[in-house]
Amino acid sequence: MNYEDIKRLMDDMGNSKINSLDIEFPDGIKISMKKGENSASTGENLISLSSNQIPQVNINSQTNITNEAEKEENYKIVKSPMVGTFYESSSPKGEPFVKVGDKVKKGDVLCIIEAMKLMNEIESEYDGEIVEICVKNEEMVEFGKPLFKIK
């Protein structure tokens, strides 16, 4: 699990009503996060050196939520209005509607979300510049998941 995946998990948890989360992956990585005291921690990564010896490596990182919030205030977030599949273009071989750095106006189509075999065009709610596309093409999205950051 790389840094971006962990950061996305932290962001998703911060935007949800969940107060704690524990995940254990088949490769031995464990992640434990709790909301509350301006910190989120990533838990234990167990590494086996031999069959008798399993050292425990703790990876703890504290994230200052106020700094993250200050940074996020500069951006306008376009969130998913529904559960479905995110598509960056109107066809598999088509050009994406928008890329990082593109200028958009309110009403411009940013993506398509397929929900129950219906293709729903998601339009920009803001004027500005795309600074981040928060999801990958053909990724499943939940209601309220950030899709784009606009400056």
C-alpha positions in Angstrom: 0.0 0.0 0.0 1.6 3.3 -1.1 1.4 6.8 0.4 -1.4 7.9 -2.0 -3.6 5.0 -1.0 -3.1 5.7 2.7 -3.8 9.4 2.2 -6.9 8.6 0.2 -8.1 6.3 2.9 -7.5 9.1 5.5 -9.3 11.6 3.4 -12.3 9.3 2.8 -12.5 8.5 6.5 -12.3 12.2 7.3 -15.3 12.8 5.0 -17.3 10.0 6.5 -19.2 9.5 9.7 -17.0 6.6 10.7 -15.0 7.2 13.9 -12.6 4.3 13.7 -11.3 1.9 11.1 -9.2 -1.3 11.3 -8.0 -3.0 8.2 -5.7 -6.1 7.9 -4.4 -7.0 4.4 -3.3 -10.6 3.4 0.3 -9.4 3.2 0.3 -8.6 6.9 -0.1 -4.8 6.8 -2.5 -3.5 9.4 -4.0 0.0 9.3 -5.9 1.4 12.3 -7.3 4.9 12.2 -9.4 6.8 14.8 -11.0 10.2 14.5 -10.6 12.6 17.3 -7.5 14.3 18.6 -6.1 15.9 15.4 -4.3 12.7 14.4 -4.6 9.6 12.4 -2.3 6.7 12.8 -1.3 3.9 10.5 -0.7 0.8 12.5 1.5 -2.2 12.4 3.3 -3.8 9.5 4.3 -7.3 10.5 7.4 -8.7 8.7 8.4 -12.3 9.1 12.2 -13.0 9.1 11.9 -16.6 10.0 9.3 -19.0 11.2 10.2 -18.4 14.8 10.8 -14.7 14.7 8.2 -12.0 13.8 9.5 -8.5 14.6 6.9 -5.8 14.9 7.4 -2.6 13.1 5.1 0.3 14.0 4.6 3.0 11.5 3.0 6.0 13.2 2.3 9.3 11.4 0.4 12.2 12.7 -1.5 14.4 10.4 -2.3 17.9 11.5 -5.9 18.1 10.5 -6.0 21.9 10.8 -3.2 22.3 8.2 -5.0 19.9 5.9 -8.2 21.8 6.4 -6.4 25.1 5.6 -4.9 23.7 2.5 -8.3 22.3 1.4 -10.1 25.6 1.9 -8.3 27.0 -1.2 -10.0 24.3 -3.3 -13.6 23.8 -4.3 -14.4 20.1 -4.3 -16.8 18.5 -6.8 -18.3 15.5 -5.1 -20.1 12.5 -6.5 -23.9 13.0 -6.4 -24.5 9.3 -6.5 -23.0 5.8 -6.3 -21.7 4.4 -9.6 -18.8 4.0 -11.9 -16.6 7.1 -12.8 -15.7 7.6 -16.4 -13.3 10.3 -17.6 -14.6 10.3 -21.2 -17.7 9.6 -23.2 -16.2 6.5 -24.8 -13.4 4.1 -23.9 -11.0 5.5 -26.5 -12.2 9.1 -26.2 -10.3 12.0 -24.8 -11.0 12.8 -21.1 -13.5 15.6 -20.6 -10.9 17.4 -18.4 -7.3 17.1 -17.4 -5.3 18.6 -14.5 -4.6 22.2 -15.5 -7.7 22.7 -17.6 -9.8 25.8 -17.0 -13.5 25.0 -16.5 -16.7 27.1 -16.2 -19.8 26.4 -14.2 -21.8 23.9 -16.3 -18.9 22.3 -18.1 -19.1 18.4 -18.2 -16.3 17.0 -16.0 -17.1 13.3 -16.2 -19.8 10.6 -16.4 -21.0 8.4 -13.6 -22.8 5.3 -14.6 -25.5 4.3 -12.2 -27.9 1.4 -13.0 -27.0 1.4 -16.7 -27.7 5.2 -16.9 -24.9 7.6 -18.0 -25.1 10.7 -15.9 -23.0 13.7 -16.9 -21.5 15.5 -13.9 -21.1 19.2 -14.5 -18.8 21.7 -12.8 -20.4 23.7 -10.0 -17.6 26.2 -10.1 -15.4 28.3 -12.4 -11.7 27.6 -12.1 -8.8 25.3 -12.8 -8.7 21.5 -12.3 -5.9 20.9 -9.8 -6.6 17.3 -9.0 -8.6 14.4 -10.3 -9.3 12.4 -7.1 -10.4 9.1 -8.8 -9.2 6.9 -11.6 -11.1 6.0 -14.7 -13.7 3.2 -14.2 -13.3 3.4 -10.4 -16.4 2.8 -8.3 -17.4 5.9 -6.4 -19.7 6.4 -3.4 -22.1 9.3 -2.8 -20.2 12.3 -1.6 -16.8 11.0 -2.7 -14.5 13.9 -3.9 -14.1 13.7 -7.7 -12.2 16.9 -8.6 -10.5 19.7 -6.8 -10.9 23.1 -8.5 -8.8 26.2 -7.7 
